[in-house]
Amino acid sequence: MLFCGINPGLMTAATGHHFARPGNRFWPVLHLSGFTPRLMKPAEQGELLSFGLGITNVVARATARADELSAEE
């Protein structure tokens, strides 16, 4: 399963970890939906491959909001 975001947020860019903003629901939902055997932290994203999971973005440039991207991006 590949989870694809629009682009990284500022916290992701600062930490190098997807969905790293405190309070982001991605990691809890990933676990509660049965994709992972435990609640993982953003810093553990490398372990997703062992579960057959991956994360990527359509655009690499980090922004505070997706509407800051240009149509070309």
mmJSON file of the N, C-alpha and C atoms, coordinates in Angstrom:
{"data_MODEL":{"atom_site":{
"group_PDB":["ATOM","ATOM","ATOM","ATOM","ATOM","ATOM","ATOM","ATOM","ATOM","ATOM","ATOM","ATOM","ATOM","ATOM","ATOM","ATOM","ATOM","ATOM","ATOM","ATOM","ATOM","ATOM","ATOM","ATOM","ATOM","ATOM","ATOM","ATOM","ATOM","ATOM","ATOM","ATOM","ATOM","ATOM","ATOM","ATOM","ATOM","ATOM","ATOM","ATOM","ATOM","ATOM","ATOM","ATOM","ATOM","ATOM","ATOM","ATOM","ATOM","ATOM","ATOM","ATOM","ATOM","ATOM","ATOM","ATOM","ATOM","ATOM","ATOM","ATOM","ATOM","ATOM","ATOM","ATOM","ATOM","ATOM","ATOM","ATOM","ATOM","ATOM","ATOM","ATOM","ATOM","ATOM","ATOM","ATOM","ATOM","ATOM","ATOM","ATOM","ATOM","ATOM","ATOM","ATOM","ATOM","ATOM","ATOM","ATOM","ATOM","ATOM","ATOM","ATOM","ATOM","ATOM","ATOM","ATOM","ATOM","ATOM","ATOM","ATOM","ATOM","ATOM","ATOM","ATOM","ATOM","ATOM","ATOM","ATOM","ATOM","ATOM","ATOM","ATOM","ATOM","ATOM","ATOM","ATOM","ATOM","ATOM","ATOM","ATOM","ATOM","ATOM","ATOM","ATOM","ATOM","ATOM","ATOM","ATOM","ATOM","ATOM","ATOM","ATOM","ATOM","ATOM","ATOM","ATOM","ATOM","ATOM","ATOM","ATOM","ATOM","ATOM","ATOM","ATOM","ATOM","ATOM","ATOM","ATOM","ATOM","ATOM","ATOM","ATOM","ATOM","ATOM","ATOM","ATOM","ATOM","ATOM","ATOM","ATOM","ATOM","ATOM","ATOM","ATOM","ATOM","ATOM","ATOM","ATOM","ATOM","ATOM","ATOM","ATOM","ATOM","ATOM","ATOM","ATOM","ATOM","ATOM","ATOM","ATOM","ATOM","ATOM","ATOM","ATOM","ATOM","ATOM","ATOM","ATOM","ATOM","ATOM","ATOM","ATOM","ATOM","ATOM","ATOM","ATOM","ATOM","ATOM","ATOM","ATOM","ATOM","ATOM","ATOM","ATOM","ATOM","ATOM","ATOM","ATOM","ATOM","ATOM","ATOM","ATOM","ATOM","ATOM","ATOM","ATOM","ATOM","ATOM","ATOM"],
"id":[1,2,3,4,5,6,7,8,9,10,11,12,13,14,15,16,17,18,19,20,21,22,23,24,25,26,27,28,29,30,31,32,33,34,35,36,37,38,39,40,41,42,43,44,45,46,47,48,49,50,51,52,53,54,55,56,57,58,59,60,61,62,63,64,65,66,67,68,69,70,71,72,73,74,75,76,77,78,79,80,81,82,83,84,85,86,87,88,89,90,91,92,93,94,95,96,97,98,99,100,101,102,103,104,105,106,107,108,109,110,111,112,113,114,115,116,117,118,119,120,121,122,123,124,125,126,127,128,129,130,131,132,133,134,135,136,137,138,139,140,141,142,143,144,145,146,147,148,149,150,151,152,153,154,155,156,157,158,159,160,161,162,163,164,165,166,167,168,169,170,171,172,173,174,175,176,177,178,179,180,181,182,183,184,185,186,187,188,189,190,191,192,193,194,195,196,197,198,199,200,201,202,203,204,205,206,207,208,209,210,211,212,213,214,215,216,217,218,219],
"type_symbol":["N","C","C","N","C","C","N","C","C","N","C","C","N","C","C","N","C","C","N","C","C","N","C","C","N","C","C","N","C","C","N","C","C","N","C","C","N","C","C","N","C","C","N","C","C","N","C","C","N","C","C","N","C","C","N","C","C","N","C","C","N","C","C","N","C","C","N","C","C","N","C","C","N","C","C","N","C","C","N","C","C","N","C","C","N","C","C","N","C","C","N","C","C","N","C","C","N","C","C","N","C","C","N","C","C","N","C","C","N","C","C","N","C","C","N","C","C","N","C","C","N","C","C","N","C","C","N","C","C","N","C","C","N","C","C","N","C","C","N","C","C","N","C","C","N","C","C","N","C","C","N","C","C","N","C","C","N","C","C","N","C","C","N","C","C","N","C","C","N","C","C","N","C","C","N","C","C","N","C","C","N","C","C","N","C","C","N","C","C","N","C","C","N","C","C","N","C","C","N","C","C","N","C","C","N","C","C","N","C","C","N","C","C","N","C","C","N","C","C"],
"label_atom_id":["N","CA","C","N","CA","C","N","CA","C","N","CA","C","N","CA","C","N","CA","C","N","CA","C","N","CA","C","N","CA","C","N","CA","C","N","CA","C","N","CA","C","N","CA","C","N","CA","C","N","CA","C","N","CA","C","N","CA","C","N","CA","C","N","CA","C","N","CA","C","N","CA","C","N","CA","C","N","CA","C","N","CA","C","N","CA","C","N","CA","C","N","CA","C","N","CA","C","N","CA","C","N","CA","C","N","CA","C","N","CA","C","N","CA","C","N","CA","C","N","CA","C","N","CA","C","N","CA","C","N","CA","C","N","CA","C","N","CA","C","N","CA","C","N","CA","C","N","CA","C","N","CA","C","N","CA","C","N","CA","C","N","CA","C","N","CA","C","N","CA","C","N","CA","C","N","CA","C","N","CA","C","N","CA","C","N","CA","C","N","CA","C","N","CA","C","N","CA","C","N","CA","C","N","CA","C","N","CA","C","N","CA","C","N","CA","C","N","CA","C","N","CA","C","N","CA","C","N","CA","C","N","CA","C","N","CA","C","N","CA","C","N","CA","C","N","CA","C","N","CA","C","N","CA","C"],
"label_alt_id":[null,null,null,null,null,null,null,null,null,null,null,null,null,null,null,null,null,null,null,null,null,null,null,null,null,null,null,null,null,null,null,null,null,null,null,null,null,null,null,null,null,null,null,null,null,null,null,null,null,null,null,null,null,null,null,null,null,null,null,null,null,null,null,null,null,null,null,null,null,null,null,null,null,null,null,null,null,null,null,null,null,null,null,null,null,null,null,null,null,null,null,null,null,null,null,null,null,null,null,null,null,null,null,null,null,null,null,null,null,null,null,null,null,null,null,null,null,null,null,null,null,null,null,null,null,null,null,null,null,null,null,null,null,null,null,null,null,null,null,null,null,null,null,null,null,null,null,null,null,null,null,null,null,null,null,null,null,null,null,null,null,null,null,null,null,null,null,null,null,null,null,null,null,null,null,null,null,null,null,null,null,null,null,null,null,null,null,null,null,null,null,null,null,null,null,null,null,null,null,null,null,null,null,null,null,null,null,null,null,null,null,null,null,null,null,null,null,null,null],
"label_comp_id":["MET","MET","MET","LEU","LEU","LEU","PHE","PHE","PHE","CYS","CYS","CYS","GLY","GLY","GLY","ILE","ILE","ILE","ASN","ASN","ASN","PRO","PRO","PRO","GLY","GLY","GLY","LEU","LEU","LEU","MET","MET","MET","THR","THR","THR","ALA","ALA","ALA","ALA","ALA","ALA","THR","THR","THR","GLY","GLY","GLY","HIS","HIS","HIS","HIS","HIS","HIS","PHE","PHE","PHE","ALA","ALA","ALA","ARG","ARG","ARG","PRO","PRO","PRO","GLY","GLY","GLY","ASN","ASN","ASN","ARG","ARG","ARG","PHE","PHE","PHE","TRP","TRP","TRP","PRO","PRO","PRO","VAL","VAL","VAL","LEU","LEU","LEU","HIS","HIS","HIS","LEU","LEU","LEU","SER","SER","SER","GLY","GLY","GLY","PHE","PHE","PHE","THR","THR","THR","PRO","PRO","PRO","ARG","ARG","ARG","LEU","LEU","LEU","MET","MET","MET","LYS","LYS","LYS","PRO","PRO","PRO","ALA","ALA","ALA","GLU","GLU","GLU","GLN","GLN","GLN","GLY","GLY","GLY","GLU","GLU","GLU","LEU","LEU","LEU","LEU","LEU","LEU","SER","SER","SER","PHE","PHE","PHE","GLY","GLY","GLY","LEU","LEU","LEU","GLY","GLY","GLY","ILE","ILE","ILE","THR","THR","THR","ASN","ASN","ASN","VAL","VAL","VAL","VAL","VAL","VAL","ALA","ALA","ALA","ARG","ARG","ARG","ALA","ALA","ALA","THR","THR","THR","ALA","ALA","ALA","ARG","ARG","ARG","ALA","ALA","ALA","ASP","ASP","ASP","GLU","GLU","GLU","LEU","LEU","LEU","SER","SER","SER","ALA","ALA","ALA","GLU","GLU","GLU","GLU","GLU","GLU"],
"label_asym_id":["A","A","A","A","A","A","A","A","A","A","A","A","A","A","A","A","A","A","A","A","A","A","A","A","A","A","A","A","A","A","A","A","A","A","A","A","A","A","A","A","A","A","A","A","A","A","A","A","A","A","A","A","A","A","A","A","A","A","A","A","A","A","A","A","A","A","A","A","A","A","A","A","A","A","A","A","A","A","A","A","A","A","A","A","A","A","A","A","A","A","A","A","A","A","A","A","A","A","A","A","A","A","A","A","A","A","A","A","A","A","A","A","A","A","A","A","A","A","A","A","A","A","A","A","A","A","A","A","A","A","A","A","A","A","A","A","A","A","A","A","A","A","A","A","A","A","A","A","A","A","A","A","A","A","A","A","A","A","A","A","A","A","A","A","A","A","A","A","A","A","A","A","A","A","A","A","A","A","A","A","A","A","A","A","A","A","A","A","A","A","A","A","A","A","A","A","A","A","A","A","A","A","A","A","A","A","A","A","A","A","A","A","A","A","A","A","A","A","A"],
"label_entity_id":["1","1","1","1","1","1","1","1","1","1","1","1","1","1","1","1","1","1","1","1","1","1","1","1","1","1","1","1","1","1","1","1","1","1","1","1","1","1","1","1","1","1","1","1","1","1","1","1","1","1","1","1","1","1","1","1","1","1","1","1","1","1","1","1","1","1","1","1","1","1","1","1","1","1","1","1","1","1","1","1","1","1","1","1","1","1","1","1","1","1","1","1","1","1","1","1","1","1","1","1","1","1","1","1","1","1","1","1","1","1","1","1","1","1","1","1","1","1","1","1","1","1","1","1","1","1","1","1","1","1","1","1","1","1","1","1","1","1","1","1","1","1","1","1","1","1","1","1","1","1","1","1","1","1","1","1","1","1","1","1","1","1","1","1","1","1","1","1","1","1","1","1","1","1","1","1","1","1","1","1","1","1","1","1","1","1","1","1","1","1","1","1","1","1","1","1","1","1","1","1","1","1","1","1","1","1","1","1","1","1","1","1","1","1","1","1","1","1","1"],
"label_seq_id":[1,1,1,2,2,2,3,3,3,4,4,4,5,5,5,6,6,6,7,7,7,8,8,8,9,9,9,10,10,10,11,11,11,12,12,12,13,13,13,14,14,14,15,15,15,16,16,16,17,17,17,18,18,18,19,19,19,20,20,20,21,21,21,22,22,22,23,23,23,24,24,24,25,25,25,26,26,26,27,27,27,28,28,28,29,29,29,30,30,30,31,31,31,32,32,32,33,33,33,34,34,34,35,35,35,36,36,36,37,37,37,38,38,38,39,39,39,40,40,40,41,41,41,42,42,42,43,43,43,44,44,44,45,45,45,46,46,46,47,47,47,48,48,48,49,49,49,50,50,50,51,51,51,52,52,52,53,53,53,54,54,54,55,55,55,56,56,56,57,57,57,58,58,58,59,59,59,60,60,60,61,61,61,62,62,62,63,63,63,64,64,64,65,65,65,66,66,66,67,67,67,68,68,68,69,69,69,70,70,70,71,71,71,72,72,72,73,73,73],
"pdbx_PDB_ins_code":[null,null,null,null,null,null,null,null,null,null,null,null,null,null,null,null,null,null,null,null,null,null,null,null,null,null,null,null,null,null,null,null,null,null,null,null,null,null,null,null,null,null,null,null,null,null,null,null,null,null,null,null,null,null,null,null,null,null,null,null,null,null,null,null,null,null,null,null,null,null,null,null,null,null,null,null,null,null,null,null,null,null,null,null,null,null,null,null,null,null,null,null,null,null,null,null,null,null,null,null,null,null,null,null,null,null,null,null,null,null,null,null,null,null,null,null,null,null,null,null,null,null,null,null,null,null,null,null,null,null,null,null,null,null,null,null,null,null,null,null,null,null,null,null,null,null,null,null,null,null,null,null,null,null,null,null,null,null,null,null,null,null,null,null,null,null,null,null,null,null,null,null,null,null,null,null,null,null,null,null,null,null,null,null,null,null,null,null,null,null,null,null,null,null,null,null,null,null,null,null,null,null,null,null,null,null,null,null,null,null,null,null,null,null,null,null,null,null,null],
"Cartn_x":[0.863,0.0,0.917,0.635,1.397,0.476,0.834,0.092,0.753,-0.04,0.497,-0.13,0.711,0.247,0.416,-0.171,-0.035,1.384,1.814,3.18,3.481,4.762,5.101,4.727,4.325,4.086,5.39,5.323,6.53,7.185,6.386,6.956,7.649,7.067,7.711,9.049,9.083,10.339,11.373,10.933,11.857,12.423,11.606,12.037,12.516,12.076,12.392,11.488,10.401,9.477,8.069,7.432,6.076,5.088,4.123,3.025,3.551,4.552,5.25,4.619,3.686,3.083,2.352,2.619,1.893,0.381,-0.349,-1.788,-2.223,-1.279,-1.659,-2.257,-3.334,-4.061,-3.571,-2.619,-2.187,-1.708,-0.768,-0.181,-1.186,-2.011,-3.034,-4.029,-4.458,-5.414,-4.774,-3.514,-2.808,-2.857,-2.608,-2.638,-4.065,-4.977,-6.358,-7.047,-6.604,-7.193,-6.555,-5.56,-4.956,-3.755,-3.27,-2.103,-0.808,-0.721,0.471,0.047,0.92,0.561,0.596,1.158,1.234,1.234,0.996,1.06,2.513,2.792,4.17,4.339,5.585,5.94,6.47,6.361,6.885,8.344,9.154,10.573,10.779,9.733,9.819,9.313,9.148,8.561,9.319,10.599,11.38,10.916,10.253,9.743,8.504,7.891,6.684,6.931,8.117,8.425,8.27,8.589,8.465,7.009,6.074,4.644,4.044,4.897,4.42,3.792,4.199,3.629,4.696,4.273,5.173,4.447,5.229,4.678,5.457,4.743,5.379,4.51,4.985,4.243,4.232,3.204,3.129,4.143,4.261,5.182,6.139,7.427,8.43,8.527,8.11,8.283,7.334,7.898,7.099,6.404,5.161,4.391,3.531,3.047,2.143,0.777,0.391,-0.918,-0.753,-1.506,-1.413,-1.817,-2.672,-3.088,-1.977,-0.845,0.323,1.117,0.791,1.468,0.943,1.818,1.384,0.721,-0.009,-0.649,0.397,1.562,2.625,3.154,3.226,3.729,2.749],
"Cartn_y":[-1.152,0.0,1.225,2.164,3.403,4.56,5.283,6.473,7.672,8.433,9.537,10.849,11.736,13.056,14.047,15.21,16.258,16.801,17.279,17.768,17.78,17.834,17.832,19.149,19.041,20.229,20.746,21.866,22.483,21.641,20.971,20.117,18.905,18.354,17.248,17.698,18.866,19.389,19.622,20.109,20.409,19.143,18.091,16.874,15.775,15.832,14.764,13.551,13.699,12.593,12.994,12.119,12.38,12.502,13.385,13.566,13.761,14.617,14.784,15.817,16.601,17.631,16.967,17.415,16.858,17.015,15.974,16.011,15.513,15.279,14.734,13.353,13.066,11.815,10.637,10.872,9.794,8.563,8.723,7.576,6.823,7.511,6.767,6.036,6.673,6.037,4.851,4.967,3.864,2.627,2.827,1.713,1.222,2.137,1.74,1.032,1.301,0.638,-0.721,-1.108,-2.423,-2.524,-1.416,-1.463,-1.75,-1.341,-1.578,-2.254,-3.085,-3.795,-2.922,-1.731,-0.805,0.624,1.554,2.968,3.346,3.856,4.227,5.735,6.141,7.561,7.95,9.229,9.655,9.264,9.29,8.94,7.47,6.66,5.241,4.92,5.932,5.727,4.699,4.545,3.558,2.13,1.88,0.544,0.18,1.153,0.877,-0.139,-0.11,-1.047,-2.498,-2.789,-4.164,-4.613,-3.669,-3.985,-3.881,-3.67,-3.537,-2.181,-1.164,0.173,1.175,2.257,3.337,4.666,5.732,7.091,7.887,8.696,9.601,10.846,11.793,13.021,13.269,13.947,14.316,15.414,16.38,17.512,17.493,17.708,17.638,18.911,20.047,21.328,21.427,21.765,21.925,23.284,23.286,24.516,24.372,25.493,25.468,24.916,25.201,24.75,24.294,23.299,22.775,23.813,24.768,25.765,26.758,26.652,27.491,26.937,25.756,25.163,25.786,25.853,26.379,25.272,25.648,24.667,23.778,24.333,23.559,22.479,22.825,21.829,20.686],
"Cartn_z":[0.0,0.0,0.0,-0.863,-0.92,-0.553,0.483,0.893,0.228,-0.504,-1.284,-0.828,-0.309,0.093,-1.048,-0.887,-1.903,-1.87,-0.709,-0.527,0.966,1.325,2.746,3.42,4.66,5.467,6.035,6.701,7.242,8.327,9.162,10.202,9.6,8.551,7.842,7.278,6.684,6.121,7.219,8.36,9.461,10.097,10.188,10.878,9.942,8.682,7.741,7.887,8.644,8.883,8.444,7.701,7.221,8.378,8.207,9.169,10.592,10.73,12.004,12.929,12.438,13.29,14.454,15.676,16.822,16.596,16.877,16.666,15.31,14.391,13.092,13.31,12.643,12.867,12.026,11.131,10.238,11.002,11.915,12.601,13.466,14.264,15.009,14.102,13.025,12.117,11.402,11.039,10.393,11.291,12.57,13.52,13.767,14.042,14.351,13.192,11.968,10.803,10.527,11.338,11.215,10.296,9.772,8.887,9.634,10.906,11.719,13.022,13.592,14.818,16.073,15.961,17.094,16.577,17.464,17.105,16.883,15.726,15.392,15.483,15.639,15.665,14.292,13.934,12.636,12.411,13.444,13.304,12.95,13.071,12.754,11.351,10.517,9.2,8.365,8.588,7.848,8.071,9.181,9.491,8.671,8.034,7.263,6.149,5.573,4.485,4.929,6.195,6.684,6.756,6.724,6.722,5.32,4.313,2.946,2.665,3.427,3.31,2.897,2.257,1.89,1.901,1.93,1.903,0.87,0.091,-0.858,-1.003,-1.766,-2.055,-3.555,-4.036,-5.449,-5.743,-4.828,-4.977,-3.792,-4.055,-2.984,-2.142,-2.687,-1.975,-0.789,0.355,1.573,1.587,2.056,2.224,3.478,3.968,5.113,4.697,3.452,2.934,1.495,1.109,-0.257,-1.304,-0.94,-1.932,-2.254,-1.599,-1.917,-3.099,-3.556,-4.701,-5.992,-6.98,-8.271,-9.092,-10.105,-10.986,-11.655,-11.975,-12.611,-11.676,-10.391,-9.433,-9.319],
"occupancy":[1.0,1.0,1.0,1.0,1.0,1.0,1.0,1.0,1.0,1.0,1.0,1.0,1.0,1.0,1.0,1.0,1.0,1.0,1.0,1.0,1.0,1.0,1.0,1.0,1.0,1.0,1.0,1.0,1.0,1.0,1.0,1.0,1.0,1.0,1.0,1.0,1.0,1.0,1.0,1.0,1.0,1.0,1.0,1.0,1.0,1.0,1.0,1.0,1.0,1.0,1.0,1.0,1.0,1.0,1.0,1.0,1.0,1.0,1.0,1.0,1.0,1.0,1.0,1.0,1.0,1.0,1.0,1.0,1.0,1.0,1.0,1.0,1.0,1.0,1.0,1.0,1.0,1.0,1.0,1.0,1.0,1.0,1.0,1.0,1.0,1.0,1.0,1.0,1.0,1.0,1.0,1.0,1.0,1.0,1.0,1.0,1.0,1.0,1.0,1.0,1.0,1.0,1.0,1.0,1.0,1.0,1.0,1.0,1.0,1.0,1.0,1.0,1.0,1.0,1.0,1.0,1.0,1.0,1.0,1.0,1.0,1.0,1.0,1.0,1.0,1.0,1.0,1.0,1.0,1.0,1.0,1.0,1.0,1.0,1.0,1.0,1.0,1.0,1.0,1.0,1.0,1.0,1.0,1.0,1.0,1.0,1.0,1.0,1.0,1.0,1.0,1.0,1.0,1.0,1.0,1.0,1.0,1.0,1.0,1.0,1.0,1.0,1.0,1.0,1.0,1.0,1.0,1.0,1.0,1.0,1.0,1.0,1.0,1.0,1.0,1.0,1.0,1.0,1.0,1.0,1.0,1.0,1.0,1.0,1.0,1.0,1.0,1.0,1.0,1.0,1.0,1.0,1.0,1.0,1.0,1.0,1.0,1.0,1.0,1.0,1.0,1.0,1.0,1.0,1.0,1.0,1.0,1.0,1.0,1.0,1.0,1.0,1.0,1.0,1.0,1.0,1.0,1.0,1.0],
"B_iso_or_equiv":[0.0,0.0,0.0,0.0,0.0,0.0,0.0,0.0,0.0,0.0,0.0,0.0,0.0,0.0,0.0,0.0,0.0,0.0,0.0,0.0,0.0,0.0,0.0,0.0,0.0,0.0,0.0,0.0,0.0,0.0,0.0,0.0,0.0,0.0,0.0,0.0,0.0,0.0,0.0,0.0,0.0,0.0,0.0,0.0,0.0,0.0,0.0,0.0,0.0,0.0,0.0,0.0,0.0,0.0,0.0,0.0,0.0,0.0,0.0,0.0,0.0,0.0,0.0,0.0,0.0,0.0,0.0,0.0,0.0,0.0,0.0,0.0,0.0,0.0,0.0,0.0,0.0,0.0,0.0,0.0,0.0,0.0,0.0,0.0,0.0,0.0,0.0,0.0,0.0,0.0,0.0,0.0,0.0,0.0,0.0,0.0,0.0,0.0,0.0,0.0,0.0,0.0,0.0,0.0,0.0,0.0,0.0,0.0,0.0,0.0,0.0,0.0,0.0,0.0,0.0,0.0,0.0,0.0,0.0,0.0,0.0,0.0,0.0,0.0,0.0,0.0,0.0,0.0,0.0,0.0,0.0,0.0,0.0,0.0,0.0,0.0,0.0,0.0,0.0,0.0,0.0,0.0,0.0,0.0,0.0,0.0,0.0,0.0,0.0,0.0,0.0,0.0,0.0,0.0,0.0,0.0,0.0,0.0,0.0,0.0,0.0,0.0,0.0,0.0,0.0,0.0,0.0,0.0,0.0,0.0,0.0,0.0,0.0,0.0,0.0,0.0,0.0,0.0,0.0,0.0,0.0,0.0,0.0,0.0,0.0,0.0,0.0,0.0,0.0,0.0,0.0,0.0,0.0,0.0,0.0,0.0,0.0,0.0,0.0,0.0,0.0,0.0,0.0,0.0,0.0,0.0,0.0,0.0,0.0,0.0,0.0,0.0,0.0,0.0,0.0,0.0,0.0,0.0,0.0],
"pdbx_formal_charge":[null,null,null,null,null,null,null,null,null,null,null,null,null,null,null,null,null,null,null,null,null,null,null,null,null,null,null,null,null,null,null,null,null,null,null,null,null,null,null,null,null,null,null,null,null,null,null,null,null,null,null,null,null,null,null,null,null,null,null,null,null,null,null,null,null,null,null,null,null,null,null,null,null,null,null,null,null,null,null,null,null,null,null,null,null,null,null,null,null,null,null,null,null,null,null,null,null,null,null,null,null,null,null,null,null,null,null,null,null,null,null,null,null,null,null,null,null,null,null,null,null,null,null,null,null,null,null,null,null,null,null,null,null,null,null,null,null,null,null,null,null,null,null,null,null,null,null,null,null,null,null,null,null,null,null,null,null,null,null,null,null,null,null,null,null,null,null,null,null,null,null,null,null,null,null,null,null,null,null,null,null,null,null,null,null,null,null,null,null,null,null,null,null,null,null,null,null,null,null,null,null,null,null,null,null,null,null,null,null,null,null,null,null,null,null,null,null,null,null],
"auth_seq_id":[1,1,1,2,2,2,3,3,3,4,4,4,5,5,5,6,6,6,7,7,7,8,8,8,9,9,9,10,10,10,11,11,11,12,12,12,13,13,13,14,14,14,15,15,15,16,16,16,17,17,17,18,18,18,19,19,19,20,20,20,21,21,21,22,22,22,23,23,23,24,24,24,25,25,25,26,26,26,27,27,27,28,28,28,29,29,29,30,30,30,31,31,31,32,32,32,33,33,33,34,34,34,35,35,35,36,36,36,37,37,37,38,38,38,39,39,39,40,40,40,41,41,41,42,42,42,43,43,43,44,44,44,45,45,45,46,46,46,47,47,47,48,48,48,49,49,49,50,50,50,51,51,51,52,52,52,53,53,53,54,54,54,55,55,55,56,56,56,57,57,57,58,58,58,59,59,59,60,60,60,61,61,61,62,62,62,63,63,63,64,64,64,65,65,65,66,66,66,67,67,67,68,68,68,69,69,69,70,70,70,71,71,71,72,72,72,73,73,73],
"auth_comp_id":["MET","MET","MET","LEU","LEU","LEU","PHE","PHE","PHE","CYS","CYS","CYS","GLY","GLY","GLY","ILE","ILE","ILE","ASN","ASN","ASN","PRO","PRO","PRO","GLY","GLY","GLY","LEU","LEU","LEU","MET","MET","MET","THR","THR","THR","ALA","ALA","ALA","ALA","ALA","ALA","THR","THR","THR","GLY","GLY","GLY","HIS","HIS","HIS","HIS","HIS","HIS","PHE","PHE","PHE","ALA","ALA","ALA","ARG","ARG","ARG","PRO","PRO","PRO","GLY","GLY","GLY","ASN","ASN","ASN","ARG","ARG","ARG","PHE","PHE","PHE","TRP","TRP","TRP","PRO","PRO","PRO","VAL","VAL","VAL","LEU","LEU","LEU","HIS","HIS","HIS","LEU","LEU","LEU","SER","SER","SER","GLY","GLY","GLY","PHE","PHE","PHE","THR","THR","THR","PRO","PRO","PRO","ARG","ARG","ARG","LEU","LEU","LEU","MET","MET","MET","LYS","LYS","LYS","PRO","PRO","PRO","ALA","ALA","ALA","GLU","GLU","GLU","GLN","GLN","GLN","GLY","GLY","GLY","GLU","GLU","GLU","LEU","LEU","LEU","LEU","LEU","LEU","SER","SER","SER","PHE","PHE","PHE","GLY","GLY","GLY","LEU","LEU","LEU","GLY","GLY","GLY","ILE","ILE","ILE","THR","THR","THR","ASN","ASN","ASN","VAL","VAL","VAL","VAL","VAL","VAL","ALA","ALA","ALA","ARG","ARG","ARG","ALA","ALA","ALA","THR","THR","THR","ALA","ALA","ALA","ARG","ARG","ARG","ALA","ALA","ALA","ASP","ASP","ASP","GLU","GLU","GLU","LEU","LEU","LEU","SER","SER","SER","ALA","ALA","ALA","GLU","GLU","GLU","GLU","GLU","GLU"],
"auth_asym_id":["A","A","A","A","A","A","A","A","A","A","A","A","A","A","A","A","A","A","A","A","A","A","A","A","A","A","A","A","A","A","A","A","A","A","A","A","A","A","A","A","A","A","A","A","A","A","A","A","A","A","A","A","A","A","A","A","A","A","A","A","A","A","A","A","A","A","A","A","A","A","A","A","A","A","A","A","A","A","A","A","A","A","A","A","A","A","A","A","A","A","A","A","A","A","A","A","A","A","A","A","A","A","A","A","A","A","A","A","A","A","A","A","A","A","A","A","A","A","A","A","A","A","A","A","A","A","A","A","A","A","A","A","A","A","A","A","A","A","A","A","A","A","A","A","A","A","A","A","A","A","A","A","A","A","A","A","A","A","A","A","A","A","A","A","A","A","A","A","A","A","A","A","A","A","A","A","A","A","A","A","A","A","A","A","A","A","A","A","A","A","A","A","A","A","A","A","A","A","A","A","A","A","A","A","A","A","A","A","A","A","A","A","A","A","A","A","A","A","A"],
"auth_atom_id":["N","CA","C","N","CA","C","N","CA","C","N","CA","C","N","CA","C","N","CA","C","N","CA","C","N","CA","C","N","CA","C","N","CA","C","N","CA","C","N","CA","C","N","CA","C","N","CA","C","N","CA","C","N","CA","C","N","CA","C","N","CA","C","N","CA","C","N","CA","C","N","CA","C","N","CA","C","N","CA","C","N","CA","C","N","CA","C","N","CA","C","N","CA","C","N","CA","C","N","CA","C","N","CA","C","N","CA","C","N","CA","C","N","CA","C","N","CA","C","N","CA","C","N","CA","C","N","CA","C","N","CA","C","N","CA","C","N","CA","C","N","CA","C","N","CA","C","N","CA","C","N","CA","C","N","CA","C","N","CA","C","N","CA","C","N","CA","C","N","CA","C","N","CA","C","N","CA","C","N","CA","C","N","CA","C","N","CA","C","N","CA","C","N","CA","C","N","CA","C","N","CA","C","N","CA","C","N","CA","C","N","CA","C","N","CA","C","N","CA","C","N","CA","C","N","CA","C","N","CA","C","N","CA","C","N","CA","C","N","CA","C","N","CA","C","N","CA","C","N","CA","C","N","CA","C"],
"pdbx_PDB_model_num":[1,1,1,1,1,1,1,1,1,1,1,1,1,1,1,1,1,1,1,1,1,1,1,1,1,1,1,1,1,1,1,1,1,1,1,1,1,1,1,1,1,1,1,1,1,1,1,1,1,1,1,1,1,1,1,1,1,1,1,1,1,1,1,1,1,1,1,1,1,1,1,1,1,1,1,1,1,1,1,1,1,1,1,1,1,1,1,1,1,1,1,1,1,1,1,1,1,1,1,1,1,1,1,1,1,1,1,1,1,1,1,1,1,1,1,1,1,1,1,1,1,1,1,1,1,1,1,1,1,1,1,1,1,1,1,1,1,1,1,1,1,1,1,1,1,1,1,1,1,1,1,1,1,1,1,1,1,1,1,1,1,1,1,1,1,1,1,1,1,1,1,1,1,1,1,1,1,1,1,1,1,1,1,1,1,1,1,1,1,1,1,1,1,1,1,1,1,1,1,1,1,1,1,1,1,1,1,1,1,1,1,1,1,1,1,1,1,1,1]
}}}
